[in-house]
Amino acid sequence: MPGLSLVCDFCGRVFPVSENRVLCECGGLLHVEAARASVSWETLRSRRFRLWRYRELIPLPPGTPIVSLDEGGSPLVQATRLSEELKVNVMVKLEGSNPTGSFKDRGMTVAASMAKFLGAKALIAASTGNTAASMSAYARRAGMIPVVLIPSGKIAEGKLGQLRLYGAVIVEVEGGFDEAMGAVLEYSVRGGDAYTVNSINPWRIEGQKTAAFEVADEAGAPGWVAVPVGNGGNIYSIWKGFKELKELDLIDELPRMLGVQAEGAAPIAKAYTTKVYEPIKEPKTIASAIRIGNPVHWKRVLNTVRESGGSIVSVSDEEIIWAQRTLARLEGLGVESSSAVTLAGLKKAINGKLVDKNEKIVLIATGNALKEPQTMNLHETATLKIPTLKIADTTILSEILKSITKFESPEHF
Amino acid sequence: MPGLSLVCDFCGRVFPVSENRVLCECGGLLHVEAARASVSWETLRSRRFRLWRYRELIPLPPGTPIVSLDEGGSPLVQATRLSEELKVNVMVKLEGSNPTGSFKDRGMTVAASMAKFLGAKALIAASTGNTAASMSAYARRAGMIPVVLIPSGKIAEGKLGQLRLYGAVIVEVEGGFDEAMGAVLEYSVRGGDAYTVNSINPWRIEGQKTAAFEVADEAGAPGWVAVPVGNGGNIYSIWKGFKELKELDLIDELPRMLGVQAEGAAPIAKAYTTKVYEPIKEPKTIASAIRIGNPVHWKRVLNTVRESGGSIVSVSDEEIIWAQRTLARLEGLGVESSSAVTLAGLKKAINGKLVDKNEKIVLIATGNALKEPQTMNLHETATLKIPTLKIADTTILSEILKSITKFESPEHF
């Protein structure tokens, strides 16, 4: 493929894209190198507001069949009350509107298309979360078999719903998550009928960067973009997206990137301060989608933060729950706990004088609140028991309305 | 408001829209009467592909503040394999991509805007399902208090997640769902600080009809549109939407409407055959969102079906589960069980020679699969236990891939 190859971040070795490969022989991460396309906003905006509007900017071998569920084009909602409270201009990008309920679908449409190009018969990933759900849907869309490797006996039942619905083959591997992931990695080095779509997959990055395109498309380049950081692929992708737009003269300024980790799973935020990266053996946080102790993309995240003049912070579970409730009750936005970290991180950044007054900030809300039934149930609300209401009793309702202000949460800020 | 009023379906009485009222004094349903606007596809298509693209066609009093979560613009996905199997052209409209995961958001953005216009302090509904979730989000978006009336002690915990997240005030009413609904109805007749957004609300219809606009906008008027029928408001709304487009010369032909009920909750489908309408005391079906024994809009649904030259059928829980699995595993589409009824109904209509070969059919998938964690878990999948995979073991994966075809579901059709 002229002008299209896979290149190792670490040793610089180059591989043809026709090879079923997602890691370098040296173990280093691969990235896609492509001849830069030229395209105008006018051309892009003449198409439906969905991910593939940006097709010139998503490199794939010519003739690759696109495996799509009409992903992308997610809402970018103005958070008016939050903006007033925080004295900045906050917008929230609701990635939970994607087909399987998270941003993972952006990368998966590209990776599944690539798998189709390679003639793979199955998609494979070690995951039980949003990646596995997305992978399963796109595998089915492509007529391939979804295969999920998980640590034997360590997965909560509630996590398996989407996998069951899409009929993923679940392979329980003895050992922990590291062993399951190790198995996938070994397999990806060797190639085969299955195509690996874990975080290391370089084509997923090319899909995930489109979140930046959509933000710029609708609202220009903001001052800051806040992104939850688990494995770190998303903040790296979104930063890549903005840089590409700048190179193409489609935006004038670059945003600063604010990475947000959960306190119990914050090896990158810690390394940013201490200059020493240490994986965390037993990561702990309520935000399960970013509960990762040894992020694959940790170096890329540190580069992103430094290059963009941004920062990376960590927030506690208490702050995460506060942020999730605040987004829901102040703005009507239902996001999963791992997405809510962005608001908690923004508040921290404002308190730390990182973010200026009236700056424009986009929070990337990576997943839908519906992904976590248990977490939604953690939130308290008022329950009143009353006798059956008859016509004469409607005064009771008026009384209720008068009295329920006390159940409101004035302690938002 | 010149050219805008509420009119009773039954007695024809006219009410001003400035009154907090959702039912006629005679108990009849109200509908919105508005001077017909004129607009071109060119104007409509110059805007973002979202619900409010169609603003000229959504009647509201001038100056009404719009309460929006960027709803609408849901995907319309081609179901290629299904189409091949069924020998018709099937497209699926994924309403689960809406902000709270169901089509209810279409009506709620209009009803909540109307509540704002009326100066209401709370939105109120008797519901624990998609209506209550949507109402809660839009109430919060509008800065109002969501109040949900439910039968005391009869609601499954799992249904309350979104209500807890958005902080709805939950009022437990002694008695059953009828008593809770009765209380809301009484309250709506009397008016007050709360605005009723149950199925009877006439403004929700004006929002829900936009699903028809979007279908026609993207794919013209199909031969058939299949819609799940619970209370019946949605099929009536969508039919209204198509009729309005025809009156405006924006489409040439009208589709036929296929209503689909669940067998254990099918009073309208039964009345269509027997010519006698009888409510069902204890409706039973796995499809909880359409588990309704005495649908508010039953007459409107029968009119819709007759007027459009369509039909209304019922399907069993077994057929519903089959349809949900088939949409997921053949097309990668995750929809809730109440949405899957449309595919089961389509199959029945094809078998009954109602639908011709190669006709274009749109299935309205009203809600996201994520709404029903328990139902997703009903689906079987293959689970294999293997020892930790080392490099040498990757042949095991090849073996797995060879053998898993037996876990596939060849009994799709």
Interface residues (C-beta under 8 A of the other chain):
Chain A: R48 F49 R50 L69 D70 G73 P75 L76 V77 R81 L94 S97 N98 P99 T100 G101 K121 A122 I124 A137 Y138 A139 R140 R141 A142 G143 I145 V147 L149 S152 E157 G158 L160 G161 Q162 L163 R164 L165 Y166 G167 A168 V169 I170 V171 E172 V173 E174 G175 E179 G182 A183 E186 Y187 R190 G192 D193 A194 Q324 R325 A328 R329 L330 E331 G332 L333 G334 N368 A369 L370 K371 P373 M376 N377 L378 H379 E380 T381 A382 T383 L384 K385 I386 P387 T388 L389 K390 I391 D393 T394 L397 S398 I400 L401 I404 T405 F407 E408 S409
Chain B: R48 F49 R50 L69 D70 G73 P75 L76 V77 R81 L94 S97 N98 P99 T100 G101 K121 A122 I124 A137 Y138 A139 R140 R141 A142 G143 I145 V147 L149 S152 E157 G158 L160 G161 Q162 L163 R164 L165 Y166 G167 A168 V169 I170 V171 E172 V173 E174 G175 E179 G182 A183 E186 Y187 R190 G192 D193 A194 Q324 R325 A328 R329 L330 E331 G332 L333 G334 N368 A369 L370 K371 P373 M376 N377 L378 H379 E380 T381 A382 T383 L384 K385 I386 P387 T388 L389 K390 I391 D393 T394 L397 S398 I400 L401 I404 T405 F407 E408 S409
